């Protein structure tokens, strides 16, 4: 099969191939992460914001984001305002899976 490549002079994205080779991710999650990595830092990383620039709806984007969260590529943190209400969501996006402290094995010896 022939592969035709365009000359990369502008408007292209450089990213790790790690997630593209991750056999545990669906094509939907791989595509969404690739799209997210191509966006500027100040982009509106909400489910509605991501759905606005894709064919998929909010529910499909949400399921892909949850898959990426479970795999460790995205960490979402709910930010709360003065009265304790959720005011915003902070997204941390990784090119390779990142494990949180609760996902890491404990250093404590077992009581066996």
Secondary structure by P-SEA (a helix, b strand, c coil): cbbbbcccccbbbbbbccccccccccaaaaaaaaaaaaccccccccaaaaaaaccccaaaaaaaaaaaaaaccbbbbbbbcccccccbbbbbbbcccccccccccccccccc
